[in-house]
Amino acid sequence: MEAILAPIRAFANSGITVNHFIALAMLLFLVGLYGVMTRRNIVAILMSVEIMLNAAMLVFVAAAAYSGDATKTGPLFALFIVAIAAAEVAVGLAIFINVFRSKGGVTTEDLMEMKD
């Protein structure tokens, strides 16, 4: 257990605080949110959602590493986020393929037309 925590503690004592990681995660989340709000292509929207999930994962892992709980909850939440991201990609690509086959393009307008 100490072999796992030693590099994390050494990095934590290097002058980079948890606030740096939270600021980076906030920046990543805002970039992802901007992509979701402004893009029309489904693939770009899915990539933006992935960026937002990665930002949340960064916060969980950084908070766990700096609280000394690096072997319990933070990595466990990160594993759940990876599983959610994989499921999101699978469902998103299935929708992408069906929309592309029926409409010939993949934009949000194509999805809205399929609603009727």
N, C-alpha and C positions, 0 to 999 in steps of 0.2 A: 504494500500500500504506500509506503514512504517513497518507493521508487517512482511511483506515478505522480505523487504530489510534489516531489522535490523540484522538477523543472517548472511546474506551475507557480510554486512559491518564489522561485528565483526570478521568474518573469514578472510576478506581481511586485517584487521589490526593485524593479528596474526604473521606476519613475512614471510608468504608464499606469494611470488609475482607471477605475471602473467607469469614471465619467468620460474618458476618451472612447471607450467602447460603446457607451450609450449614445454619445454624440455621433459616432460612425453609424450605429444602427438607426438613429433618427434620420440621418441623411439618406441612408439606403431606403428606409421606409418612405420618405418623402419622394424620392426618385421613383419608386414603384407606384406610389399613389398618383403621381403626375402621369406616369405611363398609362395607368388604368383609366384615368379621367380623360386623357386627350387622344388616345389611339383609337383607330377604327378597325384595325386588323386584329383578328382573334389571337393570332400567334403572339403579337406584341403585347396584348393584354395578358395572356397567360405568362409570358416572361416577366411582366411587371408584378404579377401576383407572386411569382417565384422569388423575386427580389424582396418583396415584403415579408414573405415567410422566412427568408434567410436573415433578414434584419431581426425578426423576433427570436430566431434561434441564436443569433449572436448575443442578444441581451440575456437569454437564459443561461448560456454557457459562461459568459463573463461574470454574471452575478454569482453563479455557483463557484467559479474559480476564485473569486475574490472573497467569498464568504467562508472558504475552507471546506465547502461541500462539493468538491469537484468530482466525487465518485458516486453521487446519489441522484439528486433531483434534476440538476441542470442538463447533464447528458441524457437523462431519461426523457425530459421534455423535448430535447433536440431530436431524439429518435422518433418520438411521436410526430414532430413537425416534418421529418423526412418521409415518414409513412403517409402523412396527409398530402405532402407535395407529390409523391408518386401516384397516389390515387387521383389527385387533381389533374396531373398530366395525362393519365390514362383516360379519364372521362373527357377532358378537353380535346385530346386528339381524336377520340371517337366522334365527338360533335363536329370537329373540324373536318374530318373525312366525309361525314354525311352531308354537311353543308356544301362542301366543295363538289361532291358528286351531283347534288341536286341543283345547285345554282351556278356552278362554274367559278365562283369566287368566294372569298371568306372575309366578309366585313360584318359589322354590327347591323347594318341595314338588311343584309341577307338573313340574319337571324330574326330580325323583327318581321320580315315578310313571311317566315315560316311559322310565325305565331298564329296567323290567321287561318 
